[in-house]
Amino acid sequence: MTAIKEDAKTQLEYVNAACEDIECENANLQDEFAKLRAYKDELEEKLYESVTYSRGLEADLELEKKKSKSYVDRMNKIDSENCALRRVIKIWA
């Protein structure tokens, strides 16, 4: 009977050691998970900032396109007027 008790005690010590190893590994995994979650949150914040900045650039681009079109339209109008004035000058000359 004593041998059975000793064997049971040894087995219990092995189980306790295994449980401690598992608890340690679980704590390490929880720490790693917390670090990964913080990194994920940081990446999401950077993504949000990038998207916001990108949308601002898109709005600026649209504004510049409108300005460019306005300048091209004005340039074409001035060019047309210039051509008309040249014709008038040729007629008078």
Secondary structure, DSSP 8 states (H G I E B T S, - for coil): -HHHHHHHHHHHHHHHHHHHHHHHHHHHHHHHHHHHHHHHHHHHHHHHHHHHHHHHHHHHHHHHHHHHHHHHHHHHHHHHHHHHHHHHHHHH-
